[in-house]
Amino acid sequence: MSLIGQRVTVLGAGVAGLAVARALALRGAAVTLFEQADAVREVGAGLQVSPNGAVVLRALGLDVAAVSQRAEAVELRDGYGGGVVTRLEVGRLRPQQGYHFVHRADLIGLLLQGAREVGVEVRLLSRAGSVDLTGDRPVLVMEDGTRHEAGLLIGADGLHSPTRAALNGQVAPFFTHQVAWRAIVPGDGGPAVAEVHMGAGRHLVSYPLRGGTLRNIVAVEERAKWAEESWTLRDDPMELRLAFKEFGPRVQGWLAQIEDVHLWGLFRHPVAAVWQRALAEGAVAILGDAAHPTLPFLAQGASMGLEDAWVLADRLAAHDSLAAGLAAYQVARAGRCGRIVQAASRNARAYHLGGVARTAAHGVLRLGGWLAPDMALRRFDWLYGHDVTAG
């Protein structure tokens, strides 16, 4: 189906929304992107773009290397002593694409510039209250009561997506009894390595950003007390220091520098059963966190959204109708995304082992790293080696 002149409305200017806007505009669609904030921005935090995500950015004509730091490895470490349990040489993965550490603001900036340079219209201060699918075309009902009728509506509207709710109804998420803190501290110019410091009921991940001038920190603790599922809730840095007071000197040095920290509760959401629907004269689809929210224990949130964006545009262009293209998109993505979400949930358990189970698991990892250092990395070929741009 030719997308030339096809009118598309994208809701949400995050990684997935900006990527799909550029992908569709490159194929000739007339794309309008609605963003609720007064500017397209990201709060200070880091993310990882693995080769399966980097290949999409390259196919979109965007140079992720210009805004990121290329990773050498991921190290799993004992949280208390600080010793390396095993090391994954991610720097050797698909060298043409690379594994990248990137500040969220820098990736958003790259994607926003890429969207605007191909004609995407960005409308700020446009907060959607709901999505109406009762007519011939999807309608965005804005919080101020205005209604925006769309030909093709794409919901890249995150965890609390009104587009997902219109397609699937409201489903209450499950609190995992885990909370996460995130912060950025000054960098130490060290190697481009992501360190996962593991302890009983908690772990902390840290890696450099912007050439080592900054260091990203994400710390997770199991607890009974509920916390809001929000990226904007602040906490007292002392609470984080107390939660990780038994961890080693390297972690203590990072925590001592934290002046501003955010806290959010980790909730498990089901992968959406319905990702798309064709109406009499239009259609609607979801992607990214709106379709498959994931826990942050496999560092795949951004890369999954990038993959979604490419596949959605590609399947629409390859089929003779919106209905056929969107159905093919869901078929292509649902199984893979479900597998990634499940793998992330398993990692949460593995990182937080205690007692005898922890000692045994770490022993197996150390032995495996000594006997077959590449075996652990090969277990992730299905994830990092996947290339949605190859058709």
Buried (B, 14 or more C-beta within 10 A) or exposed (E): BEBEEBEBBBBBBBBBBBBBBBBBBBBBBBBBBBBBEEEBBBEBBBBBBBBBBBBBBBBBEBEBBEBBBBBBBBBBBBBBEBEBBBBBBBBEBBEEBBBBBBBBBBBBBBBBEBBBEBBBBBEEEBEBEBBBBEEEBBBBBBEEEEEBBBBBBBBBBBBEBBBBBBBBEEEEBEBBBBBBBBBBBEBBEEEBBBBBBBBBBBBBBBBBBBEBEBBBBBBBBBBEEEBEBEBEEEBEBEEBBEBBEEBBEBBEEBBEBBEEBBBBBBBBBEBBEBBBBBBEEBBBBBBBBBBBBBBBBBBBBBBBBBBBBBBBBBBBBEBEEBBBBBBBBBEBBBEBBBEBBEBBBEBBEBBBBEEEEBEEBBEEBBEEBEEEEEEBBEEBEEBBBBBBBEE
